[in-house]
Amino acid sequence: MSGEGEVIACHTLEVWNEKVKAANESKKLIVIDFTASWCPPCRFIAPVFAEMAKQFTNVVFFKIDIDELQSVAEEFKVEAMPTFIFMKEGEIVDRIVGAAKDEILEKLLKHGGLVASA
């Protein structure tokens, strides 16, 4: 599956459904960043999230703009931006609301994210 070491931005429902299905089948930890272009904390955390994707190559990182894919945001009951959803095999295992870098790192490690050796 492509996207290792990078954040996969999903702009259509078709792409989202296809990519998340593949990620679930790989049994990898999935982290979804629900973001919005007009949200300052989202802009702040975006490069940090991209850096984490490079470090945790065994985790699948997604980015969803809530204005583009409102139905996905609703499905995950996202009410504030940014919201980070952690999933394993289709089950939500954690959620963080806000640009909390340390908390995101903590949850990545807790749910089996491995830091790639440099």
C-alpha positions in Angstrom: 0.0 0.0 0.0 1.4 3.4 -0.9 1.4 6.3 1.5 4.1 4.9 3.9 5.8 7.8 5.6 3.3 10.3 4.4 -0.1 11.7 5.1 -2.8 10.5 2.7 -5.2 13.3 1.9 -8.6 12.1 0.9 -10.7 14.5 -1.2 -13.5 12.2 -2.3 -15.6 9.6 -0.6 -14.4 7.0 -3.1 -10.8 7.5 -2.3 -11.5 7.6 1.5 -13.5 4.3 1.3 -10.9 2.6 -0.8 -7.9 3.8 1.3 -9.4 3.2 4.7 -10.6 -0.3 3.7 -7.0 -1.2 2.6 -5.6 0.3 5.8 -8.1 -1.7 7.9 -7.2 -4.9 6.1 -3.5 -4.3 6.7 -4.3 -4.4 10.5 -2.2 -1.3 10.9 -3.0 1.5 13.3 -4.8 4.4 11.5 -4.8 8.0 12.6 -7.2 10.4 10.9 -6.7 14.1 11.2 -10.0 15.9 10.7 -9.0 19.4 9.6 -10.3 22.6 8.0 -8.5 25.2 5.9 -9.9 28.0 8.0 -8.7 26.5 11.3 -5.5 28.1 12.8 -4.7 25.1 15.1 -5.1 22.8 12.1 -2.5 24.7 10.2 -0.2 24.7 13.2 -0.4 20.9 13.7 -0.3 19.9 10.0 3.6 19.9 9.6 3.9 18.1 13.0 1.4 15.5 11.8 3.4 15.1 8.5 6.6 14.7 10.5 5.0 12.0 12.7 4.0 10.1 9.5 7.7 10.0 8.5 8.6 8.7 12.0 5.8 6.1 12.4 6.0 4.2 9.1 3.9 1.3 10.5 0.9 3.6 11.1 -1.4 4.9 8.3 -2.0 8.7 8.5 -5.0 10.2 6.9 -6.1 13.8 6.5 -9.7 14.8 5.9 -10.9 18.3 5.3 -14.3 18.4 7.0 -15.6 20.9 4.4 -14.8 18.4 1.6 -16.0 15.2 3.3 -18.7 16.4 5.7 -20.3 12.9 5.7 -17.1 11.3 7.0 -16.8 13.9 9.7 -20.4 13.3 10.7 -19.9 9.5 10.7 -17.0 10.0 13.2 -19.0 12.6 15.2 -16.3 15.3 14.7 -17.4 18.5 16.3 -14.2 20.5 16.7 -11.1 20.9 14.6 -8.6 19.4 14.7 -9.9 16.1 15.8 -7.6 13.0 15.6 -9.2 9.6 15.5 -7.2 6.5 16.2 -8.5 3.2 14.7 -7.5 -0.4 14.6 -9.2 -2.9 12.3 -12.3 -0.6 11.9 -12.7 0.1 15.6 -12.1 3.6 17.1 -9.6 3.1 19.9 -8.9 6.7 20.8 -9.7 10.3 20.0 -8.0 13.6 20.7 -9.6 17.0 20.2 -7.2 19.9 19.6 -3.7 20.3 18.3 -2.1 18.4 21.2 1.2 17.2 19.8 2.4 15.4 22.9 -0.9 13.6 23.4 -0.9 12.5 19.7 2.6 11.1 20.2 1.6 9.4 23.4 -1.4 7.7 21.7 0.7 6.6 18.7 3.1 4.8 21.1 0.3 3.4 23.2 -1.5 1.8 20.3 1.5 0.2 18.8 3.1 2.8 16.6 6.8 2.1 16.2 9.3 4.8 15.6 11.2 4.0 12.4 14.9 4.0 12.9 16.6 6.9 11.2 
